[in-house]
Amino acid sequence: MTSHWRDCAEWQRQGLKLSTTSNQAAKIYDAVLSQRVSMYDDPSVGGMEQSLKTLQAADPQFVMGQVMSVGMSLFSTSDTIDNNPELRDKVNALVVHADKSDITPREQKHVDAINLYADGKLHEATVKWEEIVAEYPTDLHAIKQVHGSTFVVGRPQIIRNVVNSALPSWTTDMKHYSFLKGILAFGFAETSLFPQANKTAKEGLAVDQDEVWCRHSLCHLHDNTGQWDYGIDALQTTEAHWMKCTSFNCHLLWHQALFYMEKADYDKVLEIYDNHIEKTLKDSHSMLAKRDATSLLYRLEMEGVKIGDRWEDVYEICRPNIDDHCFVFNDTHMLMSCLGAKKPDVAKKMVNSLRNWARDKSGYYYQTCMKTGLPICEAFVAAADGDFATAVDLIHPVRYDIINIGGSNAQRDVFNLFLINAAINSSKPEHQHLAKSLIHERRALKEDTPLTDRLMSRLMAQHTQ
């Protein structure tokens, strides 16, 4: 085992006692956690997949090892206990095992939080993780769980506040200090605290130039503030630092593609898609790559760019997840793949499946789906049918609720652009007024935005008075 991973004694010395007596399990647990927050496969432990197997073999009864494995399945956003009986059994077995085992109070809270999350009680689970961080501010696992859950529920202020409360207990020489700075900077950027975001991300990079979460937060800062050229340059000149993050580099390239799209450099956008995003999609089939690919192609089509046959491959890769309904944000992107590939019957069947899945059920997932996710999906289907007026009437009333389906400001901007484009194309005069209002609103938030200028030009060209 690599010596820099923490053994049982080191975990206890840091106030984070583990119930396992296996030093190998303790070290591999640390290795898995480290790879998870760093978004890369460490060859010294065989990468993430092998590490999880080694962790299980080292101590099959290790509660935090089971919490890690089950939690990663849940946070993949492509698995729930509703669609995966094996995962349900693992969660139940974890709860029963924890009840019968001599584990620490901290570990029990982790089990409780995972059980709440698996049961669809996302906010309650997040509160439980917040409680862990309040009592154990150096518990990186709990901090990472809060980070994941706040993305799912669209509440960046939570990760901002939780990390701010934990940081006084950290020092710059502690492993993954820069990760905390990175996700804190993201929380600042997502809540429009841009000077703090810039300062915090750069403080993290001063400690570790390879910290991908600091790089990622700067992408959001540049997007939110309309610094397109600076965003492109910041990624190009630091590529050696973030391209090694094999689980996340594709997403940073997606951000880079958005910067080029803003400048109407569509050839460069397609080059990034063809050389990187599509390749990652085909190699990994990861949900993140599916969302990046569908969103980028859909935005290009709204810009009038011819996609060719690219949608066919995307649809085939997304098709197994069309009826998963694990995460409403995912559902909207799976629907884009159906519509992009010109599969209207599949798209309508998917919307019906989503409606039937969520109807008459309680819990955050189901309520968010019925209130916000379904109107979004129905609006996209209506627009694909050429009924832009209905599309506007469906999505406009829920636009302030869209944050609840999860994702970031940059990711959810596809819905803002969809609404504006639908309003431009609608035959209703009131929708044309709405389009103009939304464009002015967009320009007020980002003064230097060529894409917004193009939207206004399109509106004026289609509806000259």
Secondary structure, 3 states (H helix, E strand, C coil): CCCCCCCHHHHHHCCCCCCCCCHHHHHHHHHHHHHHHHCCCCHHHCHHHHHHHHHHHHCCCCHHHHHHHHHHHHHCCCCCCCCCHHHHHHHHHHHHHHHHCCCCHHHHHHHHHHHHHHCCCHHHHHHHHHHHHHHCCCCHHHHHHHHHHHHHHCCHHHHHHHHHHHHHHCCCCCCCHHHHHHHHHHHHHHCCCHHHHHHHHHHHHHHCCCCHHHHHHHHHHHHHCCCHHHHHHHHHCCHHHHCCCCCCHHHHHHHHHHHHHHCCCHHHHHHHHHHHHHHHHHHHCCHHHHHHHHHHHHHHHHCCCCCCCHHHHHHHHHHHHCCCCCCHHHHHHHHHHHHHCCCHHHHHHHHHHHHHHHCCCCCHHHHHHHHHHHHHHHHHHHHHCCCHHHHHHHHHHHHHHHHHHCCCHHHHHHHHHHHHHHHHHCCCHHHHHHHHHHHHHHHHHCCCCHHHHHHHHHHHHHCCC
